[in-house]
Amino acid sequence: MTKIMFSHFPKHPLFLAPMADVTNPAFRMLCHEKGADFTLTEMINAAGFLSDDPSAMERGISLDQKPYGIQIVGPSANSILKAALGLEEKLHPSVIDINMGCPSPKILKDKCGAYLLNDMSVPPAIISTLSENLKTPVTAKIRVFRDEEKTISLAESLEDAGAFWLSVHARTAAQGYSGKANWEIVKKIKENLSIPVILNGDIFKPDDLKKAIETDCDGFMIGRGAIGNPAVFERMKESLSGKDFEIDPGEEFRQRISDFKRYCFLLDKYNLYSHVNIKSHAQWFTKGLLNSREMRLEIAGLQKETRLRHLSEDEIADSRRVLAEKIVEVFEKYFGC
């Protein structure tokens, strides 16, 4: 993978946030096709990778050779570095991103993610260790503190440690995904750093992006707004170019069906069906559509996935391929209503 430079991006670049059980290789490829300038993998657990968990490697692959980052979650500089060295050698990502913001109770229990922010000396030590030992640029994704000065101090320490860029989810770890993202504190971070700063949190639609641009951040990361809606990148770019982004509900429905079919095609082509809960993912694609509740209920009532542990990977894939075809029938049935 060619070394990425921020100057290679267009003005106001759009990033797909790393999201567990969402940003698999097929979904990342689809988001690239729909206008995302950069995507990140689901977080890869350092311990899982080092214990040869095959799913850890599968999460990190790229299907389209577009710039992308691998995100690693781990409890210490030593474990993260070992995993990063292996991923760098085998997969050659454009950047290696360190998860310092995940608020999941399970991740916190393992002393990873946002837990790393409990000791202000740990995050820069991790970045410094990786920057000194990897050829790949190292980035970090953090959360803010309630204390503005403490947040800025953390960001400055990561820059000093060698971070290539910094992605900031503008909520505290305690907030999780509730409440409002504090863009003002991220704006202050941008004012105090010389490395690129990427704003994350509460960017769901074109109007949100236009307001986010007022922070003067270097890039903008879309997370939940892209789940089941990869065309959000395309719509945001059209809006910035001055095009009318108000989409007719029927056109929106047609777009979702088309995107879901393309997603299924990519899952099938690259043998990824066995790694994806296609029923859950399909339900995400219904969000905001006319009759979405009825569609979700009908999709939920389709064939049950039973005794998967007794099936081979090929058998699981075949089962989910058939299920996907039935889901498309549900979409098309309601599209014709």
Contacts in CASP RR format, 6 or more apart in sequence:
PFRMAT RR
TARGET T0000
AUTHOR 0000-0000-0000
METHOD contacts of the structure
MODEL  1
MTKIMFSHFPKHPLFLAPMADVTNPAFRMLCHEKGADFTLTEMINAAGFL
SDDPSAMERGISLDQKPYGIQIVGPSANSILKAALGLEEKLHPSVIDINM
GCPSPKILKDKCGAYLLNDMSVPPAIISTLSENLKTPVTAKIRVFRDEEK
TISLAESLEDAGAFWLSVHARTAAQGYSGKANWEIVKKIKENLSIPVILN
GDIFKPDDLKKAIETDCDGFMIGRGAIGNPAVFERMKESLSGKDFEIDPG
EEFRQRISDFKRYCFLLDKYNLYSHVNIKSHAQWFTKGLLNSREMRLEIA
GLQKETRLRHLSEDEIADSRRVLAEKIVEVFEKYFGC
1 62 0 8 1.000
1 65 0 8 1.000
1 67 0 8 1.000
1 68 0 8 1.000
1 92 0 8 1.000
1 93 0 8 1.000
1 94 0 8 1.000
2 67 0 8 1.000
2 94 0 8 1.000
3 94 0 8 1.000
3 137 0 8 1.000
4 38 0 8 1.000
4 67 0 8 1.000
4 94 0 8 1.000
4 95 0 8 1.000
4 137 0 8 1.000
6 165 0 8 1.000
6 196 0 8 1.000
6 218 0 8 1.000
8 67 0 8 1.000
9 37 0 8 1.000
9 38 0 8 1.000
9 219 0 8 1.000
10 37 0 8 1.000
12 209 0 8 1.000
12 213 0 8 1.000
12 219 0 8 1.000
12 220 0 8 1.000
12 240 0 8 1.000
13 37 0 8 1.000
13 38 0 8 1.000
13 218 0 8 1.000
13 219 0 8 1.000
13 220 0 8 1.000
14 35 0 8 1.000
14 36 0 8 1.000
14 37 0 8 1.000
14 38 0 8 1.000
14 209 0 8 1.000
14 219 0 8 1.000
14 220 0 8 1.000
14 221 0 8 1.000
14 222 0 8 1.000
14 233 0 8 1.000
14 236 0 8 1.000
14 237 0 8 1.000
15 36 0 8 1.000
15 37 0 8 1.000
15 38 0 8 1.000
15 39 0 8 1.000
15 40 0 8 1.000
15 167 0 8 1.000
15 198 0 8 1.000
15 200 0 8 1.000
15 219 0 8 1.000
15 220 0 8 1.000
15 221 0 8 1.000
15 222 0 8 1.000
16 23 0 8 1.000
16 28 0 8 1.000
16 31 0 8 1.000
16 36 0 8 1.000
16 38 0 8 1.000
16 39 0 8 1.000
16 40 0 8 1.000
16 221 0 8 1.000
16 222 0 8 1.000
16 223 0 8 1.000
16 226 0 8 1.000
16 233 0 8 1.000
17 23 0 8 1.000
17 40 0 8 1.000
17 167 0 8 1.000
17 200 0 8 1.000
17 221 0 8 1.000
17 222 0 8 1.000
17 223 0 8 1.000
17 226 0 8 1.000
18 40 0 8 1.000
18 41 0 8 1.000
18 42 0 8 1.000
18 43 0 8 1.000
18 71 0 8 1.000
18 97 0 8 1.000
18 99 0 8 1.000
18 141 0 8 1.000
19 42 0 8 1.000
19 223 0 8 1.000
19 224 0 8 1.000
19 227 0 8 1.000
20 42 0 8 1.000
20 43 0 8 1.000
20 104 0 8 1.000
21 42 0 8 1.000
21 277 0 8 1.000
21 280 0 8 1.000
22 42 0 8 1.000
22 227 0 8 1.000
23 31 0 8 1.000
23 39 0 8 1.000
23 40 0 8 1.000
23 41 0 8 1.000
23 42 0 8 1.000
24 42 0 8 1.000
24 59 0 8 1.000
24 272 0 8 1.000
24 275 0 8 1.000
24 276 0 8 1.000
25 41 0 8 1.000
25 58 0 8 1.000
25 59 0 8 1.000
25 60 0 8 1.000
25 61 0 8 1.000
25 62 0 8 1.000
25 63 0 8 1.000
25 270 0 8 1.000
25 272 0 8 1.000
26 63 0 8 1.000
26 263 0 8 1.000
26 266 0 8 1.000
26 267 0 8 1.000
26 270 0 8 1.000
26 272 0 8 1.000
26 276 0 8 1.000
27 230 0 8 1.000
27 263 0 8 1.000
28 36 0 8 1.000
28 39 0 8 1.000
28 40 0 8 1.000
28 41 0 8 1.000
28 62 0 8 1.000
28 63 0 8 1.000
28 68 0 8 1.000
29 63 0 8 1.000
29 64 0 8 1.000
29 66 0 8 1.000
29 266 0 8 1.000
30 230 0 8 1.000
30 259 0 8 1.000
30 262 0 8 1.000
30 263 0 8 1.000
30 266 0 8 1.000
31 39 0 8 1.000
31 226 0 8 1.000
31 230 0 8 1.000
31 233 0 8 1.000
32 39 0 8 1.000
32 64 0 8 1.000
32 66 0 8 1.000
33 230 0 8 1.000
33 262 0 8 1.000
34 230 0 8 1.000
34 231 0 8 1.000
34 232 0 8 1.000
34 233 0 8 1.000
34 234 0 8 1.000
34 259 0 8 1.000
35 233 0 8 1.000
35 234 0 8 1.000
35 237 0 8 1.000
36 222 0 8 1.000
36 226 0 8 1.000
36 230 0 8 1.000
36 233 0 8 1.000
37 67 0 8 1.000
38 67 0 8 1.000
38 68 0 8 1.000
38 69 0 8 1.000
38 94 0 8 1.000
39 66 0 8 1.000
39 68 0 8 1.000
39 69 0 8 1.000
40 68 0 8 1.000
40 69 0 8 1.000
40 70 0 8 1.000
40 71 0 8 1.000
40 97 0 8 1.000
41 59 0 8 1.000
41 60 0 8 1.000
41 68 0 8 1.000
41 69 0 8 1.000
41 70 0 8 1.000
41 71 0 8 1.000
42 59 0 8 1.000
42 60 0 8 1.000
42 71 0 8 1.000
43 71 0 8 1.000
43 72 0 8 1.000
43 73 0 8 1.000
43 99 0 8 1.000
43 102 0 8 1.000
44 56 0 8 1.000
44 59 0 8 1.000
44 60 0 8 1.000
44 70 0 8 1.000
44 71 0 8 1.000
44 72 0 8 1.000
44 73 0 8 1.000
44 83 0 8 1.000
44 87 0 8 1.000
45 53 0 8 1.000
45 56 0 8 1.000
45 72 0 8 1.000
45 73 0 8 1.000
45 74 0 8 1.000
45 112 0 8 1.000
46 72 0 8 1.000
46 73 0 8 1.000
46 74 0 8 1.000
46 75 0 8 1.000
46 79 0 8 1.000
46 80 0 8 1.000
46 82 0 8 1.000
46 83 0 8 1.000
46 84 0 8 1.000
47 74 0 8 1.000
47 79 0 8 1.000
48 56 0 8 1.000
48 83 0 8 1.000
49 56 0 8 1.000
49 57 0 8 1.000
49 72 0 8 1.000
49 83 0 8 1.000
49 86 0 8 1.000
49 87 0 8 1.000
50 79 0 8 1.000
50 82 0 8 1.000
50 83 0 8 1.000
55 275 0 8 1.000
57 90 0 8 1.000
57 91 0 8 1.000
58 272 0 8 1.000
58 275 0 8 1.000
60 70 0 8 1.000
60 87 0 8 1.000
60 91 0 8 1.000
60 93 0 8 1.000
61 91 0 8 1.000
62 68 0 8 1.000
62 91 0 8 1.000
62 93 0 8 1.000
63 266 0 8 1.000
63 270 0 8 1.000
67 94 0 8 1.000
68 93 0 8 1.000
68 94 0 8 1.000
69 93 0 8 1.000
69 94 0 8 1.000
69 95 0 8 1.000
69 96 0 8 1.000
69 97 0 8 1.000
70 87 0 8 1.000
70 91 0 8 1.000
70 93 0 8 1.000
70 95 0 8 1.000
70 96 0 8 1.000
70 97 0 8 1.000
71 96 0 8 1.000
71 97 0 8 1.000
71 98 0 8 1.000
71 99 0 8 1.000
71 141 0 8 1.000
72 80 0 8 1.000
72 83 0 8 1.000
72 84 0 8 1.000
72 87 0 8 1.000
72 96 0 8 1.000
72 97 0 8 1.000
72 98 0 8 1.000
72 99 0 8 1.000
73 98 0 8 1.000
73 99 0 8 1.000
73 102 0 8 1.000
73 107 0 8 1.000
73 112 0 8 1.000
73 113 0 8 1.000
74 80 0 8 1.000
74 83 0 8 1.000
74 99 0 8 1.000
74 110 0 8 1.000
74 112 0 8 1.000
74 113 0 8 1.000
75 110 0 8 1.000
75 111 0 8 1.000
75 112 0 8 1.000
75 115 0 8 1.000
75 116 0 8 1.000
76 126 0 8 1.000
77 122 0 8 1.000
77 125 0 8 1.000
77 126 0 8 1.000
77 129 0 8 1.000
77 130 0 8 1.000
78 129 0 8 1.000
80 98 0 8 1.000
80 126 0 8 1.000
80 129 0 8 1.000
80 130 0 8 1.000
81 129 0 8 1.000
81 130 0 8 1.000
81 133 0 8 1.000
81 134 0 8 1.000
84 96 0 8 1.000
84 130 0 8 1.000
84 134 0 8 1.000
84 136 0 8 1.000
84 138 0 8 1.000
85 133 0 8 1.000
85 134 0 8 1.000
87 93 0 8 1.000
87 96 0 8 1.000
88 96 0 8 1.000
88 134 0 8 1.000
88 135 0 8 1.000
88 136 0 8 1.000
92 136 0 8 1.000
93 136 0 8 1.000
94 136 0 8 1.000
94 137 0 8 1.000
95 136 0 8 1.000
95 137 0 8 1.000
95 138 0 8 1.000
95 139 0 8 1.000
95 164 0 8 1.000
95 165 0 8 1.000
96 130 0 8 1.000
96 134 0 8 1.000
96 136 0 8 1.000
96 137 0 8 1.000
96 138 0 8 1.000
96 139 0 8 1.000
97 138 0 8 1.000
97 139 0 8 1.000
97 140 0 8 1.000
97 141 0 8 1.000
97 167 0 8 1.000
98 126 0 8 1.000
98 127 0 8 1.000
98 130 0 8 1.000
98 138 0 8 1.000
98 139 0 8 1.000
98 140 0 8 1.000
98 141 0 8 1.000
99 107 0 8 1.000
99 112 0 8 1.000
99 113 0 8 1.000
99 141 0 8 1.000
100 113 0 8 1.000
100 114 0 8 1.000
100 116 0 8 1.000
100 117 0 8 1.000
100 123 0 8 1.000
100 126 0 8 1.000
100 140 0 8 1.000
100 141 0 8 1.000
100 142 0 8 1.000
100 143 0 8 1.000
101 113 0 8 1.000
101 114 0 8 1.000
101 116 0 8 1.000
101 117 0 8 1.000
101 141 0 8 1.000
101 142 0 8 1.000
101 143 0 8 1.000
101 169 0 8 1.000
101 173 0 8 1.000
102 108 0 8 1.000
102 112 0 8 1.000
102 113 0 8 1.000
102 114 0 8 1.000
103 113 0 8 1.000
103 114 0 8 1.000
103 143 0 8 1.000
103 173 0 8 1.000
103 174 0 8 1.000
103 175 0 8 1.000
103 176 0 8 1.000
107 113 0 8 1.000
107 114 0 8 1.000
107 115 0 8 1.000
108 114 0 8 1.000
108 115 0 8 1.000
108 173 0 8 1.000
114 143 0 8 1.000
114 173 0 8 1.000
116 122 0 8 1.000
116 123 0 8 1.000
116 126 0 8 1.000
117 123 0 8 1.000
117 142 0 8 1.000
117 143 0 8 1.000
117 145 0 8 1.000
117 154 0 8 1.000
117 173 0 8 1.000
120 150 0 8 1.000
120 153 0 8 1.000
120 154 0 8 1.000
120 157 0 8 1.000
123 140 0 8 1.000
123 142 0 8 1.000
123 154 0 8 1.000
123 157 0 8 1.000
123 158 0 8 1.000
123 161 0 8 1.000
124 157 0 8 1.000
124 158 0 8 1.000
124 160 0 8 1.000
124 161 0 8 1.000
125 161 0 8 1.000
127 138 0 8 1.000
127 140 0 8 1.000
127 158 0 8 1.000
127 161 0 8 1.000
127 162 0 8 1.000
127 163 0 8 1.000
128 161 0 8 1.000
128 162 0 8 1.000
130 138 0 8 1.000
131 138 0 8 1.000
131 161 0 8 1.000
131 162 0 8 1.000
131 163 0 8 1.000
137 164 0 8 1.000
137 165 0 8 1.000
138 162 0 8 1.000
138 163 0 8 1.000
138 164 0 8 1.000
139 163 0 8 1.000
139 164 0 8 1.000
139 165 0 8 1.000
139 166 0 8 1.000
139 167 0 8 1.000
140 158 0 8 1.000
140 163 0 8 1.000
140 166 0 8 1.000
140 167 0 8 1.000
141 166 0 8 1.000
141 167 0 8 1.000
141 168 0 8 1.000
141 169 0 8 1.000
141 200 0 8 1.000
142 154 0 8 1.000
142 155 0 8 1.000
142 158 0 8 1.000
142 166 0 8 1.000
142 167 0 8 1.000
142 168 0 8 1.000
142 169 0 8 1.000
143 168 0 8 1.000
143 169 0 8 1.000
143 171 0 8 1.000
143 172 0 8 1.000
143 173 0 8 1.000
144 151 0 8 1.000
144 168 0 8 1.000
144 169 0 8 1.000
144 170 0 8 1.000
144 171 0 8 1.000
144 172 0 8 1.000
144 182 0 8 1.000
144 185 0 8 1.000
144 186 0 8 1.000
145 151 0 8 1.000
145 154 0 8 1.000
145 172 0 8 1.000
146 172 0 8 1.000
148 185 0 8 1.000
148 188 0 8 1.000
151 185 0 8 1.000
151 188 0 8 1.000
151 189 0 8 1.000
152 188 0 8 1.000
152 189 0 8 1.000
152 192 0 8 1.000
155 166 0 8 1.000
155 168 0 8 1.000
155 189 0 8 1.000
155 192 0 8 1.000
155 193 0 8 1.000
155 197 0 8 1.000
156 192 0 8 1.000
156 193 0 8 1.000
158 166 0 8 1.000
159 166 0 8 1.000
159 193 0 8 1.000
159 194 0 8 1.000
159 195 0 8 1.000
163 195 0 8 1.000
164 195 0 8 1.000
164 196 0 8 1.000
165 195 0 8 1.000
165 196 0 8 1.000
165 197 0 8 1.000
165 198 0 8 1.000
165 218 0 8 1.000
166 189 0 8 1.000
166 193 0 8 1.000
166 195 0 8 1.000
166 196 0 8 1.000
166 197 0 8 1.000
166 198 0 8 1.000
167 197 0 8 1.000
167 198 0 8 1.000
167 200 0 8 1.000
167 221 0 8 1.000
168 186 0 8 1.000
168 189 0 8 1.000
168 197 0 8 1.000
168 198 0 8 1.000
168 199 0 8 1.000
168 200 0 8 1.000
169 181 0 8 1.000
169 200 0 8 1.000
169 201 0 8 1.000
170 181 0 8 1.000
170 182 0 8 1.000
170 183 0 8 1.000
170 185 0 8 1.000
170 186 0 8 1.000
170 199 0 8 1.000
170 200 0 8 1.000
170 201 0 8 1.000
170 202 0 8 1.000
171 177 0 8 1.000
171 178 0 8 1.000
171 179 0 8 1.000
171 181 0 8 1.000
171 182 0 8 1.000
171 201 0 8 1.000
177 224 0 8 1.000
180 202 0 8 1.000
181 200 0 8 1.000
181 201 0 8 1.000
181 202 0 8 1.000
183 199 0 8 1.000
183 202 0 8 1.000
183 211 0 8 1.000
183 212 0 8 1.000
183 215 0 8 1.000
184 215 0 8 1.000
186 197 0 8 1.000
186 199 0 8 1.000
186 215 0 8 1.000
186 217 0 8 1.000
187 215 0 8 1.000
187 216 0 8 1.000
187 217 0 8 1.000
189 197 0 8 1.000
190 197 0 8 1.000
190 215 0 8 1.000
190 216 0 8 1.000
190 217 0 8 1.000
190 218 0 8 1.000
191 216 0 8 1.000
196 218 0 8 1.000
196 219 0 8 1.000
197 217 0 8 1.000
197 218 0 8 1.000
197 219 0 8 1.000
198 217 0 8 1.000
198 218 0 8 1.000
198 219 0 8 1.000
198 220 0 8 1.000
198 221 0 8 1.000
199 212 0 8 1.000
199 215 0 8 1.000
199 217 0 8 1.000
199 219 0 8 1.000
199 220 0 8 1.000
199 221 0 8 1.000
200 220 0 8 1.000
200 221 0 8 1.000
200 223 0 8 1.000
201 221 0 8 1.000
201 223 0 8 1.000
202 208 0 8 1.000
203 209 0 8 1.000
203 212 0 8 1.000
203 220 0 8 1.000
203 221 0 8 1.000
203 222 0 8 1.000
203 223 0 8 1.000
203 225 0 8 1.000
204 222 0 8 1.000
204 224 0 8 1.000
204 225 0 8 1.000
204 232 0 8 1.000
205 232 0 8 1.000
205 235 0 8 1.000
205 236 0 8 1.000
206 235 0 8 1.000
206 236 0 8 1.000
206 238 0 8 1.000
206 239 0 8 1.000
206 240 0 8 1.000
206 245 0 8 1.000
207 239 0 8 1.000
209 220 0 8 1.000
209 236 0 8 1.000
209 239 0 8 1.000
209 240 0 8 1.000
210 239 0 8 1.000
210 240 0 8 1.000
212 220 0 8 1.000
213 220 0 8 1.000
222 232 0 8 1.000
222 233 0 8 1.000
222 236 0 8 1.000
225 232 0 8 1.000
226 232 0 8 1.000
226 233 0 8 1.000
227 284 0 8 1.000
227 287 0 8 1.000
228 256 0 8 1.000
228 259 0 8 1.000
228 281 0 8 1.000
228 284 0 8 1.000
228 285 0 8 1.000
228 287 0 8 1.000
229 256 0 8 1.000
229 259 0 8 1.000
229 284 0 8 1.000
229 285 0 8 1.000
229 287 0 8 1.000
230 259 0 8 1.000
230 263 0 8 1.000
231 255 0 8 1.000
231 256 0 8 1.000
231 259 0 8 1.000
235 245 0 8 1.000
235 247 0 8 1.000
236 245 0 8 1.000
238 245 0 8 1.000
239 245 0 8 1.000
247 255 0 8 1.000
249 289 0 8 1.000
249 290 0 8 1.000
250 290 0 8 1.000
250 335 0 8 1.000
252 289 0 8 1.000
253 289 0 8 1.000
253 290 0 8 1.000
253 334 0 8 1.000
253 335 0 8 1.000
254 335 0 8 1.000
256 285 0 8 1.000
256 286 0 8 1.000
256 289 0 8 1.000
256 331 0 8 1.000
257 328 0 8 1.000
257 331 0 8 1.000
257 332 0 8 1.000
257 335 0 8 1.000
259 285 0 8 1.000
260 282 0 8 1.000
260 285 0 8 1.000
260 327 0 8 1.000
260 328 0 8 1.000
260 331 0 8 1.000
261 328 0 8 1.000
263 281 0 8 1.000
264 278 0 8 1.000
264 321 0 8 1.000
264 324 0 8 1.000
264 328 0 8 1.000
266 272 0 8 1.000
267 273 0 8 1.000
267 276 0 8 1.000
267 278 0 8 1.000
267 324 0 8 1.000
268 321 0 8 1.000
271 317 0 8 1.000
273 316 0 8 1.000
273 317 0 8 1.000
273 320 0 8 1.000
273 321 0 8 1.000
273 324 0 8 1.000
274 313 0 8 1.000
274 314 0 8 1.000
274 316 0 8 1.000
274 317 0 8 1.000
274 320 0 8 1.000
276 320 0 8 1.000
278 320 0 8 1.000
278 323 0 8 1.000
278 324 0 8 1.000
278 327 0 8 1.000
279 299 0 8 1.000
279 300 0 8 1.000
279 302 0 8 1.000
279 305 0 8 1.000
279 323 0 8 1.000
279 327 0 8 1.000
282 299 0 8 1.000
282 324 0 8 1.000
282 327 0 8 1.000
283 295 0 8 1.000
283 296 0 8 1.000
283 299 0 8 1.000
283 300 0 8 1.000
285 331 0 8 1.000
286 292 0 8 1.000
286 295 0 8 1.000
286 296 0 8 1.000
286 299 0 8 1.000
286 331 0 8 1.000
289 295 0 8 1.000
289 334 0 8 1.000
290 334 0 8 1.000
290 337 0 8 1.000
291 334 0 8 1.000
291 337 0 8 1.000
294 334 0 8 1.000
295 330 0 8 1.000
295 331 0 8 1.000
295 334 0 8 1.000
298 330 0 8 1.000
299 327 0 8 1.000
299 330 0 8 1.000
302 323 0 8 1.000
302 326 0 8 1.000
302 327 0 8 1.000
302 330 0 8 1.000
303 319 0 8 1.000
303 322 0 8 1.000
303 323 0 8 1.000
303 326 0 8 1.000
305 319 0 8 1.000
305 320 0 8 1.000
305 323 0 8 1.000
308 316 0 8 1.000
311 319 0 8 1.000
END
